[in-house]
Amino acid sequence: MKQVDCDEVKRNVHEYIHAELMDLELNTLTSHLANCDSCEDHYDIEVVLNQVILRSCDEVPTKELAERVMNRLMQIQTNS
């Protein structure tokens, strides 16, 4: 099984939560999360954030807003 580092896991946690990864990537990240407290904490925060967003948003954002938010989140993850 391919090994991943914490930075890679944190970059892909959003896709992991939303089941947007291929089986091999999914299994690799699952294994890492099961053995890394830091990444597990990051995952937990992302899950809570997603739940808050789902509860708070009752309408679909504009495409432009969604792209800006996603770009900013990716930028934050890259700098973490």
C-alpha positions as CSV (number, residue, x, y, z in Angstrom):
1,M,0.0,0.0,0.0
2,K,1.3,3.5,-0.9
3,Q,2.4,5.6,2.1
4,V,1.3,9.2,2.4
5,D,2.4,12.0,4.6
6,C,0.3,14.2,6.7
7,D,0.4,17.1,4.2
8,E,-1.0,14.9,1.5
9,V,-3.8,13.6,3.8
10,K,-4.8,17.1,4.8
11,R,-4.9,18.2,1.2
12,N,-7.2,15.4,0.3
13,V,-9.4,15.2,3.4
14,H,-12.3,17.1,1.7
15,E,-12.4,14.6,-1.2
16,Y,-12.1,11.8,1.4
17,I,-15.1,13.1,3.3
18,H,-17.2,13.3,0.2
19,A,-16.1,9.9,-1.2
20,E,-14.4,11.5,-4.2
21,L,-11.3,9.3,-4.1
22,M,-10.5,6.1,-6.0
23,D,-10.5,2.9,-3.8
24,L,-6.7,2.8,-3.5
25,E,-6.5,6.4,-2.3
26,L,-9.5,5.9,0.0
27,N,-7.8,2.9,1.6
28,T,-4.5,4.6,1.9
29,L,-6.0,7.7,3.6
30,T,-8.2,5.6,5.8
31,S,-5.1,3.7,7.0
32,H,-3.2,6.9,7.7
33,L,-6.1,8.5,9.5
34,A,-6.5,5.4,11.7
35,N,-2.8,5.8,12.8
36,C,-2.3,9.5,13.0
37,D,-3.8,11.6,15.7
38,S,-3.0,14.9,14.0
39,C,-4.7,14.0,10.8
40,E,-7.6,12.5,12.6
41,D,-8.1,15.8,14.4
42,H,-7.9,17.6,11.1
43,Y,-10.5,15.2,9.7
44,D,-12.8,15.7,12.7
45,I,-12.6,19.5,12.2
46,E,-13.5,19.2,8.5
47,V,-16.5,17.0,9.3
48,V,-17.8,19.5,11.8
49,L,-17.2,22.3,9.4
50,N,-19.1,20.5,6.6
51,Q,-22.0,19.8,9.0
52,V,-22.2,23.5,10.0
53,I,-22.2,24.5,6.4
54,L,-24.9,22.0,5.5
55,R,-27.1,23.2,8.4
56,S,-26.5,26.9,7.6
57,C,-26.9,26.9,3.9
58,D,-30.4,26.4,2.5
59,E,-29.6,27.6,-0.9
60,V,-26.9,26.8,-3.5
61,P,-24.2,29.4,-3.7
62,T,-23.3,31.0,-7.0
63,K,-20.7,29.3,-9.0
64,E,-18.3,32.2,-8.5
65,L,-18.7,32.1,-4.7
66,A,-18.3,28.4,-4.6
67,E,-15.1,28.6,-6.6
68,R,-13.7,31.4,-4.4
69,V,-14.4,29.5,-1.2
70,M,-12.9,26.3,-2.6
71,N,-9.8,28.2,-3.8
72,R,-9.4,29.8,-0.4
73,L,-9.8,26.5,1.4
74,M,-7.2,24.9,-0.8
75,Q,-4.9,27.8,-0.2
76,I,-5.3,27.5,3.5
77,Q,-4.6,23.7,3.4
78,T,-1.5,24.2,1.3
79,N,-0.1,26.7,3.8
80,S,-0.9,24.5,6.8
